[in-house]
Structure formats: structure tokens, C-alpha cells
Amino acid sequence: MAESIEVLAPRRPKHEDDEAECIREVHAQFISLGGAVILSVCIVLTLLALMSLVLPTVTNIQRLILFILTVISWAYLLDSVTEKLRLIDKCVEYRSIFTRPRIYRMTDLEGVLLVHQGFNLERGFESIEFRRSGLKPDRISLGPCWQRNKLEKLMHSLETALNDPHLFEEVR
């Protein structure tokens, strides 16, 4: 069960030097807690799939299911690691290897909501909801390989670029 607390005044960087620094691009990292968990699942499924080739008691349908699960888990890890968010040409761009790029014009944004879905405030899945004028909100579900502090820094850079200190909200 996820906690839901709306933060009206999100945390700001502690150092004044950090406030002046504008981050234009962040990406998911392979070396993260979520990346380690997904990698361990991929390795276990790969080992089970290889063992199923040797064991005579495993049926062909069981082998097929194991191989499908293995390929899907490796594809999910690859997609999670290649996610990136960028601020370019007055737009926010989301890219990943298996999903189509999404571009949101900064001038259309009324608000950005960073939703944390998980038991622990430091670990869990993140999603970003872009609220645009005249359109329904668009939500991007991010993979498990993101570091929350980097997402927050990008969102604060977005606020700085638009000169709107109340654009970014967090929900936990």
C-alpha cells in the first residue's frame, strides 16, 4: 500500500551553488537498487532457462514459458536502463529504447506532478504527470532504475526555465 502525501513546498537543494546549476538531462542508471533487483531476476530466469535444457523432466511448454519470461525480463531491464528525460528547445522530452518519444512543450505546462509509488520514500516506482492547458493530464510511468534526487533536480531546472516556482509538485 502506497502512502499519499502531497508536498506543497518541495525540497530545494541545500547549497546555493546547487540552485544555480541547471540540469538539462537525466537518465535512469543501471547501478541502482531497482536495476540490481531486475538484473538478479534476469540472471535467475536465465539460469533456470539454461537448466531446463539439461533436465529431462522439463516439458517443452515449460521451456518455452521460461524462455519467454527470460527474454521479457531482459527487454524490461534494457528499456528501464535507457530511459531519459531532457529539456531541449523549450520542450521536455522523454525517450526510451522500446517506447515512442514523448515531447511536451514547456509553454503548455500548467503543472508537473512527480508521484512516488512505493512503501519506502527512497525506493519505489516513480511516475511523472504533465498537466497541460486544455488537455487531460499525461502520465509517464518510469522504470525502477531512477534516482529520485536526479528527477527532482530536473524538475527544479524546469521550474527555473519557466520562472514558475510552483510548477512542480510531489505526491508520496
ABEGO torsion letter per residue (X at the ends): XBBBBBBABBBBBABAAAAABBBABBBBBABBAAAAAAAAAAAAAAAAAAAAAABAABBAAAAAAAAAAAAAAAAAAAAAAABBBBBBGGBBBBBBAABBBBBBBAAABABBBBBBBEABAABEBBBBBBBBBGBBBBBBBBBAABBAAAAAAAAAAAAAAAGBAAABBBBX
